């Protein structure tokens, strides 16, 4: 089994992008408590981990594989996020509220996942202050990632958004269709094709 906690800290650090960030240190009791609740899943490509209109009941850690967050608008499939190996995966609004949301999660590859339920995470956070701290940092990193995506849509050109996407998600080109990438970047497929032809 992958050593999940250093990987999660590395993921949080990359999202927060603060040189003063200190990795969250968990006590042995806290780590053991989490491991007793974690569940491993091995699921095939194209599996709908969370269906649009359903509740995201778990937070996932991707040990192997990749996934996308998506929704439908005007009967069109729109990609809202991409997650690769050693990253956290969830539909944030649905997970926090524990209510259905328009977003779903689709696996883009055969995946090995570790999942923890909302109920278990809340209970563990109440019992262990260090887990509560980790939980807060995870949610902070997701918030920063979401704001960064909004900022890119507001302040970057289509070319800049594409360049950032390729740098951040090197495997995306082989796993996502051009339509998925274009919808994530907020551009048409024709515009994406023109940008790619210049590279």
Secondary structure as a PSIPRED ss2 file (coil, helix, strand):
# PSIPRED VFORMAT (PSIPRED V4.0)

   1 X C   1.000  0.000  0.000
   2 X C   1.000  0.000  0.000
   3 X C   1.000  0.000  0.000
   4 X H   0.000  1.000  0.000
   5 X H   0.000  1.000  0.000
   6 X H   0.000  1.000  0.000
   7 X H   0.000  1.000  0.000
   8 X H   0.000  1.000  0.000
   9 X H   0.000  1.000  0.000
  10 X H   0.000  1.000  0.000
  11 X H   0.000  1.000  0.000
  12 X H   0.000  1.000  0.000
  13 X H   0.000  1.000  0.000
  14 X H   0.000  1.000  0.000
  15 X H   0.000  1.000  0.000
  16 X H   0.000  1.000  0.000
  17 X C   1.000  0.000  0.000
  18 X C   1.000  0.000  0.000
  19 X C   1.000  0.000  0.000
  20 X C   1.000  0.000  0.000
  21 X C   1.000  0.000  0.000
  22 X C   1.000  0.000  0.000
  23 X C   1.000  0.000  0.000
  24 X C   1.000  0.000  0.000
  25 X C   1.000  0.000  0.000
  26 X C   1.000  0.000  0.000
  27 X C   1.000  0.000  0.000
  28 X H   0.000  1.000  0.000
  29 X H   0.000  1.000  0.000
  30 X H   0.000  1.000  0.000
  31 X H   0.000  1.000  0.000
  32 X H   0.000  1.000  0.000
  33 X H   0.000  1.000  0.000
  34 X H   0.000  1.000  0.000
  35 X H   0.000  1.000  0.000
  36 X H   0.000  1.000  0.000
  37 X H   0.000  1.000  0.000
  38 X C   1.000  0.000  0.000
  39 X E   0.000  0.000  1.000
  40 X E   0.000  0.000  1.000
  41 X E   0.000  0.000  1.000
  42 X E   0.000  0.000  1.000
  43 X E   0.000  0.000  1.000
  44 X C   1.000  0.000  0.000
  45 X C   1.000  0.000  0.000
  46 X C   1.000  0.000  0.000
  47 X C   1.000  0.000  0.000
  48 X E   0.000  0.000  1.000
  49 X E   0.000  0.000  1.000
  50 X E   0.000  0.000  1.000
  51 X C   1.000  0.000  0.000
  52 X C   1.000  0.000  0.000
  53 X C   1.000  0.000  0.000
  54 X C   1.000  0.000  0.000
  55 X C   1.000  0.000  0.000
  56 X C   1.000  0.000  0.000
  57 X C   1.000  0.000  0.000
  58 X E   0.000  0.000  1.000
  59 X E   0.000  0.000  1.000
  60 X E   0.000  0.000  1.000
  61 X E   0.000  0.000  1.000
  62 X E   0.000  0.000  1.000
  63 X E   0.000  0.000  1.000
  64 X E   0.000  0.000  1.000
  65 X C   1.000  0.000  0.000
  66 X C   1.000  0.000  0.000
  67 X E   0.000  0.000  1.000
  68 X E   0.000  0.000  1.000
  69 X E   0.000  0.000  1.000
  70 X E   0.000  0.000  1.000
  71 X E   0.000  0.000  1.000
  72 X E   0.000  0.000  1.000
  73 X E   0.000  0.000  1.000
  74 X C   1.000  0.000  0.000
  75 X C   1.000  0.000  0.000
  76 X E   0.000  0.000  1.000
  77 X E   0.000  0.000  1.000
  78 X E   0.000  0.000  1.000
  79 X E   0.000  0.000  1.000
  80 X E   0.000  0.000  1.000
  81 X E   0.000  0.000  1.000
  82 X E   0.000  0.000  1.000
  83 X E   0.000  0.000  1.000
  84 X C   1.000  0.000  0.000
  85 X C   1.000  0.000  0.000
  86 X C   1.000  0.000  0.000
  87 X C   1.000  0.000  0.000
  88 X E   0.000  0.000  1.000
  89 X E   0.000  0.000  1.000
  90 X C   1.000  0.000  0.000
  91 X C   1.000  0.000  0.000
  92 X H   0.000  1.000  0.000
  93 X H   0.000  1.000  0.000
  94 X H   0.000  1.000  0.000
  95 X H   0.000  1.000  0.000
  96 X H   0.000  1.000  0.000
  97 X H   0.000  1.000  0.000
  98 X C   1.000  0.000  0.000
  99 X C   1.000  0.000  0.000
 100 X C   1.000  0.000  0.000
 101 X C   1.000  0.000  0.000
 102 X C   1.000  0.000  0.000
 103 X C   1.000  0.000  0.000
 104 X E   0.000  0.000  1.000
 105 X E   0.000  0.000  1.000
 106 X E   0.000  0.000  1.000
 107 X E   0.000  0.000  1.000
 108 X C   1.000  0.000  0.000
 109 X C   1.000  0.000  0.000
 110 X C   1.000  0.000  0.000
 111 X E   0.000  0.000  1.000
 112 X E   0.000  0.000  1.000
 113 X E   0.000  0.000  1.000
 114 X E   0.000  0.000  1.000
 115 X E   0.000  0.000  1.000
 116 X E   0.000  0.000  1.000
 117 X E   0.000  0.000  1.000
 118 X H   0.000  1.000  0.000
 119 X H   0.000  1.000  0.000
 120 X H   0.000  1.000  0.000
 121 X H   0.000  1.000  0.000
 122 X H   0.000  1.000  0.000
 123 X H   0.000  1.000  0.000
 124 X H   0.000  1.000  0.000
 125 X H   0.000  1.000  0.000
 126 X H   0.000  1.000  0.000
 127 X H   0.000  1.000  0.000
 128 X C   1.000  0.000  0.000
 129 X H   0.000  1.000  0.000
 130 X H   0.000  1.000  0.000
 131 X H   0.000  1.000  0.000
 132 X H   0.000  1.000  0.000
 133 X H   0.000  1.000  0.000
 134 X H   0.000  1.000  0.000
 135 X H   0.000  1.000  0.000
 136 X H   0.000  1.000  0.000
 137 X H   0.000  1.000  0.000
 138 X H   0.000  1.000  0.000
 139 X H   0.000  1.000  0.000
 140 X H   0.000  1.000  0.000
 141 X H   0.000  1.000  0.000
 142 X H   0.000  1.000  0.000
 143 X H   0.000  1.000  0.000
 144 X H   0.000  1.000  0.000
 145 X H   0.000  1.000  0.000
 146 X H   0.000  1.000  0.000
 147 X H   0.000  1.000  0.000
 148 X H   0.000  1.000  0.000
 149 X H   0.000  1.000  0.000
 150 X H   0.000  1.000  0.000
 151 X H   0.000  1.000  0.000
 152 X H   0.000  1.000  0.000
 153 X H   0.000  1.000  0.000
 154 X H   0.000  1.000  0.000
 155 X H   0.000  1.000  0.000
 156 X C   1.000  0.000  0.000
 157 X C   1.000  0.000  0.000
 158 X H   0.000  1.000  0.000
 159 X H   0.000  1.000  0.000
 160 X H   0.000  1.000  0.000
 161 X H   0.000  1.000  0.000
 162 X H   0.000  1.000  0.000
 163 X H   0.000  1.000  0.000
 164 X H   0.000  1.000  0.000
 165 X H   0.000  1.000  0.000
 166 X H   0.000  1.000  0.000
 167 X H   0.000  1.000  0.000
 168 X H   0.000  1.000  0.000
 169 X C   1.000  0.000  0.000
 170 X C   1.000  0.000  0.000
 171 X C   1.000  0.000  0.000
 172 X H   0.000  1.000  0.000
 173 X H   0.000  1.000  0.000
 174 X H   0.000  1.000  0.000
 175 X H   0.000  1.000  0.000
 176 X C   1.000  0.000  0.000
 177 X C   1.000  0.000  0.000
 178 X H   0.000  1.000  0.000
 179 X H   0.000  1.000  0.000
 180 X H   0.000  1.000  0.000
 181 X H   0.000  1.000  0.000
 182 X H   0.000  1.000  0.000
 183 X H   0.000  1.000  0.000
 184 X H   0.000  1.000  0.000
 185 X H   0.000  1.000  0.000
 186 X C   1.000  0.000  0.000
 187 X C   1.000  0.000  0.000
 188 X C   1.000  0.000  0.000
 189 X H   0.000  1.000  0.000
 190 X H   0.000  1.000  0.000
 191 X H   0.000  1.000  0.000
 192 X H   0.000  1.000  0.000
 193 X H   0.000  1.000  0.000
 194 X H   0.000  1.000  0.000
 195 X H   0.000  1.000  0.000
 196 X H   0.000  1.000  0.000
 197 X H   0.000  1.000  0.000
 198 X H   0.000  1.000  0.000
 199 X C   1.000  0.000  0.000
